[in-house]
Amino acid sequence: MMDNYEFLLRKRQEFANEPIIPPPFVRGDDLIALGVKPGPKFGEILEAVETRQLEGTLRDRRAALDWVKQEYSLGQRN
């Protein structure tokens, strides 16, 4: 019984040091660099990236930026 208690105490300490929400892969300055003007679309893109990041669909910054460029046709020359 004590082993379980000690295990749970250790896990509680481990989890206490981890952020609940990780830092975002994409920020507003990234979108500005891609040519997006601040406005409603700005928030929509950031929210979409955050959702995919938390779901695990986007695993790193590069993947997130690539997804934004493709999904919103940004940073591409026509």
C-alpha positions as CSV (number, residue, x, y, z in Angstrom):
1,M,0.0,0.0,0.0
2,M,2.8,2.4,0.9
3,D,4.5,1.7,-2.5
4,N,1.4,3.0,-4.3
5,Y,1.3,6.1,-2.2
6,E,5.0,6.8,-2.8
7,F,4.6,6.2,-6.5
8,L,1.6,8.6,-6.6
9,L,3.6,11.3,-4.7
10,R,6.5,11.0,-7.2
11,K,4.1,11.2,-10.2
12,R,2.4,14.3,-8.6
13,Q,5.7,16.0,-8.4
14,E,6.6,15.1,-11.9
15,F,3.4,16.4,-13.3
16,A,3.6,19.6,-11.2
17,N,6.7,20.6,-13.1
18,E,5.2,20.1,-16.6
19,P,3.3,22.9,-18.3
20,I,-0.4,22.1,-18.8
21,I,-0.5,23.8,-22.2
22,P,2.8,23.8,-24.1
23,P,4.2,26.9,-25.7
24,P,2.6,27.5,-29.2
25,F,4.5,26.3,-32.3
26,V,3.2,29.4,-34.2
27,R,2.8,32.9,-32.9
28,G,1.5,36.1,-34.3
29,D,4.9,37.3,-35.4
30,D,5.3,34.1,-37.5
31,L,2.0,34.9,-39.3
32,I,3.1,38.5,-39.9
33,A,6.3,37.2,-41.4
34,L,4.1,35.1,-43.8
35,G,2.2,38.2,-44.8
36,V,-1.0,37.8,-42.7
37,K,-2.5,41.0,-41.5
38,P,-3.8,41.1,-37.9
39,G,-7.5,40.6,-37.9
40,P,-10.2,37.8,-37.6
41,K,-8.3,35.4,-39.8
42,F,-5.2,35.9,-37.6
43,G,-7.0,34.4,-34.6
44,E,-8.6,31.7,-36.7
45,I,-5.2,30.5,-37.9
46,L,-3.6,30.6,-34.4
47,E,-6.5,28.7,-32.9
48,A,-6.4,26.1,-35.7
49,V,-2.7,25.5,-35.1
50,E,-3.1,25.3,-31.4
51,T,-5.9,22.8,-31.7
52,R,-3.8,20.6,-34.0
53,Q,-0.8,20.9,-31.7
54,L,-2.8,19.8,-28.6
55,E,-4.3,16.9,-30.6
56,G,-0.9,15.8,-31.6
57,T,-1.5,16.3,-35.4
58,L,1.3,18.9,-35.6
59,R,4.4,17.7,-33.7
60,D,6.8,20.6,-34.1
61,R,7.2,24.1,-35.2
62,R,8.3,23.3,-38.8
63,A,5.3,21.0,-39.3
64,A,3.0,23.7,-38.0
65,L,4.4,26.4,-40.2
66,D,4.3,24.1,-43.3
67,W,0.7,23.3,-42.4
68,V,-0.3,27.0,-42.2
69,K,1.4,27.8,-45.5
70,Q,-0.4,24.9,-47.2
71,E,-3.8,25.3,-45.6
72,Y,-4.0,29.1,-46.0
73,S,-1.9,29.4,-49.2
74,L,0.7,31.6,-47.5
75,G,4.3,32.3,-48.2
76,Q,4.0,30.9,-51.7
77,R,4.8,32.7,-55.0
78,N,2.2,32.3,-57.7
